[in-house]
């Protein structure tokens, strides 16, 4: 990521735990292994305004109305591994959101492709005209 230190951002994380579903048997019923990572994009001190606007724009489906990004992890059987998994997901999302878009280079079609397209259009036009009744004189 551009000019962002992971250690500083991790300090801004808020974690919530709850009981996880899925595999784990009795362990699932008594241990809170599900992790919800919450990151407040708007009030972050480690992101500049340009980065915040990029994140808010590109991750708008994952950010709530309050401007907080929520990432849930409950795939592992331990709270620690789920926390690591959630942090990794967060930084993957940040990589995607803050990636610079490549500028498109405008190109023109070459002469042969233009003529080929026009010939194809002409053939199609003739084919459709022949389908209409009473245009047999067109063949002459």
N, C-alpha and C positions, 0 to 999 in steps of 0.2 A: 504494500500500500504506500501511497505517496506521502512521505513526511509524517507518518504516524507510528508512534512507538507502542507496541502491543502492551508493554508493562503498564503504561499510563492509562490505556483504555480499559484494561482488565480491572483497574481500581474503581472504575465507574459502574461496573456490573452490579446488579442486584439479583440475588438468587432466591427462588422460592422452592420449597420441596413439598411433595405430596406423595400419596401412595400410588404406585404404578400399576397398570394392568398388565396382562400378558403372563409370560412364563415366570416361574419363581416359586410356585407352590405356596407353602405357608409363609415363606419369607416375604412375599408380596403383600400379605395381609398385615404384617406387623412392622415393616421397615419402609420409611419414606425414601424411595429411590428415584422417583421422577423429579427431574430438575427443570425449572422454568427460568431461563436467563432473560433478564429485562434490562434493556439499555435505552436510556432517554437520549434520543438523537438531538432534540432541540436544545436541551440544556447542557450538552457535552462541552467541556472546556478544551478538550483535545482535538476537536474538529473545527476547521475554519468554516465560514459561511458558505463558501463554494462547495465544500465537501458535504456539508449538511444538506444543501439543496439537491445535490446529486443523489444522495442516499434517500432523501424523502421522495424524490421523483421516481427513482428506479425501483425502490422497494415499497412503494405505496400500498401494495396488497398485503404486505407483511407488517406494516406499521399501523398501530391503532390511531384513533382520533386524538388521543392524548400525546402523540408523537413518540411513543415508546415502542421499540422493537422487541418482540417476544419470540424466543426460540425455546422449544420444548424438546427434551431428550428423555426417553424412557426405554431405550433399546437394551441397555445393559442391566445386570442384576445388582450392581453396586452404585451408590450415589456418586462416588468419586469418578468412576468411569463415565457416568452420564454427564457429570459436570465438564469433564474434558471434551466429551463429544459435543456438547452444546457450545463450548468456546470455539472448537474447530469449525462448527457450522457457522458461527457468527463471523469468523474471519474469512471464511469462504464467501459468504454473502458480501462482506465489505470489499473483497477483491473484485467481485463482479460489479458491484455498484460504483466503485471508484475507478474502474478501468476506463482509460481514454478511448473514445470512439475514433476510428480511422476516418479521415476525410475522404469522401468519394471523389474520384477523379473522373470528370466528365469526358466521355468519348463520343465520337461520331461513327455511325455505321459506314463501312467502306462502300465504294460504288457498286461492286458486284453484289453485295447483299441487298442493296437498295433495288437494283434491277431485278434480282431474283424475287424479291417480295412483290414488286409491281407486276411481274409476269404471272406469279401465282394468283394475285388478285384478279388479273384479267381472265385467266383460265376459269377461275371460280365464277366470275361474272357471266362468262359465256355459257358455262354449264347450267347455271340457274335460269338464264334466258331461254335455253333449249327446253327446259321443263315446262314452260308455259305453252298452252295450246295456241295454235294459229301462228306460230313463228317458224314454220318450216322454210319460209322464204329466206330466213336468216342464213341457212346452210348454203344457199346458192351463191 
